[in-house]
Amino acid sequence: MFSQLKNIDTAFQHVKRFSLFLILACVLVSGFAMYFAYGLIRSAQDRVYILSSGKALEAFSASRKENVPVEARDHVSMFHHWFFTLDPDDKVIQSNIAKALNLADESARRRYENLKEQGYYNNIISANISQEILVDSIQLDLSEYPYRFRCYASQKLIRASSAVSRKLVSSGRLRNVSRSDNNPHGFLIQGWEILLNEDVNAKAALR
């Protein structure tokens, strides 16, 4: 009888140790799973997915300071693209100019009003001229705020019988504003002025 009791006590100790080991293993596995899941959540929070042309493109979040040079150059480039990309269609001109004016202050609007008063846009429509621009380079000075920039670009005016190339140099400053759908980079161009806008050459258009 004592032998049976001893065997039962030994078996109980084995079961007890096994149960403690099993509980400890479950705690360790659960802790590791929670830690791993937390790491995945933090990693996912650092990712941004942008929908472009029906495709999800992955981007990575970063501080505003790290992105200033890239965003500032793209802001300046997009402003010049919308302001100087014109076709002989009043709706296209109005749409592009409106997008450009969302990115700049009254200095750009004054330039637009002056060109409008001079009949520049009416001439583009009546002469069936298309105007394109290619930004060659953008210099940024981030040592002081608002940030100074200088943009170097090439323009092309395409007529029915010829094409004219122009060299464009402009400058201004960038200050921070709230981001919006109309201004995704959160900059505003101020004090914008054209330093140079001259013809480079003219050649017959391809037929």
C-alpha positions in Angstrom: 0.0 0.0 0.0 2.8 2.4 0.9 4.5 1.5 -2.4 1.4 2.5 -4.3 1.1 5.8 -2.4 4.8 6.5 -3.2 4.2 5.8 -6.9 1.1 8.1 -6.9 3.1 10.8 -5.2 6.0 10.4 -7.7 3.5 10.5 -10.6 1.9 13.6 -9.2 5.3 15.3 -8.9 6.0 14.5 -12.5 2.7 15.8 -13.6 3.2 18.9 -11.6 6.6 19.6 -13.1 5.3 18.9 -16.6 2.4 21.2 -16.0 4.7 24.0 -14.7 7.0 23.5 -17.7 4.1 23.6 -20.1 2.7 26.8 -18.5 6.1 28.4 -18.7 6.5 27.4 -22.3 3.1 28.8 -23.2 4.0 32.1 -21.5 7.3 32.4 -23.3 5.7 31.6 -26.7 2.9 34.1 -26.0 5.4 36.7 -25.0 7.5 36.2 -28.1 4.4 36.3 -30.4 3.2 39.5 -28.8 6.7 41.1 -29.2 6.9 39.9 -32.8 3.4 41.2 -33.6 4.2 44.6 -32.0 7.3 44.8 -34.2 5.3 44.1 -37.3 2.7 46.8 -36.3 5.4 49.4 -35.9 7.0 48.4 -39.2 3.6 48.7 -40.9 3.1 52.1 -39.5 6.2 53.3 -41.3 4.7 52.4 -44.6 2.4 54.5 -46.8 0.7 53.1 -49.8 -0.2 55.5 -52.6 -2.7 54.6 -55.3 -1.5 55.7 -58.7 -3.2 54.6 -61.9 -4.9 51.7 -60.1 -1.6 50.4 -58.6 -0.6 50.5 -54.9 2.9 52.0 -54.6 4.7 51.7 -51.3 6.3 54.8 -49.8 8.1 55.2 -46.5 7.3 57.8 -43.9 10.0 60.2 -42.9 10.3 63.5 -41.0 9.4 66.8 -42.7 13.1 67.9 -42.4 14.4 64.9 -44.3 12.0 65.5 -47.2 12.3 69.2 -47.6 14.8 69.2 -50.5 12.9 66.6 -52.5 9.4 68.1 -51.8 10.6 71.7 -52.4 12.1 70.8 -55.8 9.0 69.0 -56.9 6.8 71.8 -55.7 8.8 74.3 -57.8 8.9 71.9 -60.8 5.1 71.4 -60.7 4.4 75.1 -60.4 6.4 75.8 -63.6 4.9 72.8 -65.3 1.3 74.1 -64.8 2.1 77.7 -65.4 4.0 77.2 -68.7 2.3 74.1 -70.2 -0.3 75.6 -72.5 -2.4 74.5 -75.4 -4.6 76.5 -77.8 -7.7 75.7 -75.7 -9.1 78.2 -73.2 -10.3 75.5 -70.8 -6.8 73.9 -70.7 -5.1 77.2 -70.1 -7.5 78.1 -67.3 -7.2 74.7 -65.7 -3.4 74.7 -65.7 -3.1 78.3 -64.5 -5.5 77.6 -61.7 -3.4 74.6 -60.5 -0.2 76.8 -60.7 -1.8 79.6 -58.7 -2.6 77.2 -55.9 1.1 76.8 -55.4 2.2 80.4 -55.3 1.2 83.8 -53.9 0.0 87.0 -55.6 3.4 87.4 -57.4 2.4 84.6 -59.8 -1.1 86.0 -60.1 0.3 89.4 -61.1 2.4 87.8 -63.8 -0.6 85.9 -65.1 -2.8 89.1 -65.1 0.0 91.0 -67.0 0.3 88.3 -69.6 -3.5 88.2 -70.0 -3.8 91.9 -70.4 -1.1 91.8 -73.1 -3.1 89.2 -75.0 -0.6 86.4 -74.6 -3.1 83.7 -74.0 -5.4 84.9 -76.8 -2.5 84.8 -79.1 -1.7 81.2 -78.1 -5.3 80.3 -79.0 -5.6 82.2 -82.2 -2.2 81.1 -83.5 -2.7 77.5 -82.4 0.5 77.5 -80.3 1.4 74.7 -77.9 3.9 75.6 -75.2 5.9 73.0 -73.2 8.5 73.3 -70.5 11.3 71.1 -69.2 12.9 71.9 -65.9 16.6 71.4 -66.2 17.7 72.1 -62.6 16.5 73.7 -59.4 18.9 75.3 -56.9 17.8 75.5 -53.3 19.2 77.5 -50.4 18.0 75.9 -47.1 20.3 78.0 -44.9 17.6 80.5 -44.2 13.8 80.5 -44.2 11.8 81.2 -46.3 13.9 79.0 -48.6 15.4 80.6 -51.7 15.3 78.8 -55.0 16.3 79.4 -58.6 14.8 77.4 -61.4 16.5 76.8 -64.8 14.2 75.5 -67.5 13.8 75.1 -71.3 10.6 76.2 -73.1 9.4 75.1 -76.5 6.7 77.0 -78.4 5.3 74.8 -81.2 3.5 76.4 -84.1 2.1 74.9 -87.2 5.2 75.8 -89.2 7.9 76.2 -86.7 9.2 75.6 -83.2 10.9 78.1 -81.0 13.1 77.2 -78.0 13.5 79.5 -75.0 15.7 79.6 -72.0 13.9 80.4 -68.7 15.4 81.3 -65.4 13.2 82.3 -62.4 13.6 82.7 -58.7 11.6 83.1 -55.5 11.1 81.8 -52.0 9.3 78.9 -50.4 7.4 79.1 -47.1 5.5 76.4 -45.3 1.7 76.2 -45.5 -0.8 73.5 -44.7 -1.0 70.5 -47.0 -4.1 70.0 -49.1 -5.3 68.3 -52.3 -4.4 71.4 -54.2 -1.1 71.8 -52.5 0.2 68.3 -51.5 3.8 69.4 -50.6 2.7 72.2 -48.2 4.8 75.0 -49.7 3.9 78.3 -51.2 6.0 80.2 -53.7 6.4 83.9 -52.8 8.2 86.7 -54.5 8.3 84.8 -57.8 10.1 86.6 -60.6 11.4 85.7 -64.1 15.0 86.7 -64.4 15.5 85.5 -68.0 13.1 84.4 -70.8 14.8 84.6 -74.2 14.6 82.7 -77.5 17.5 80.3 -78.2 16.7 79.1 -81.7 13.9 78.6 -84.1 13.4 75.7 -86.5 10.8 74.4 -88.9 8.3 72.1 -87.3 8.1 68.5 -88.5 5.3 67.8 -90.8 
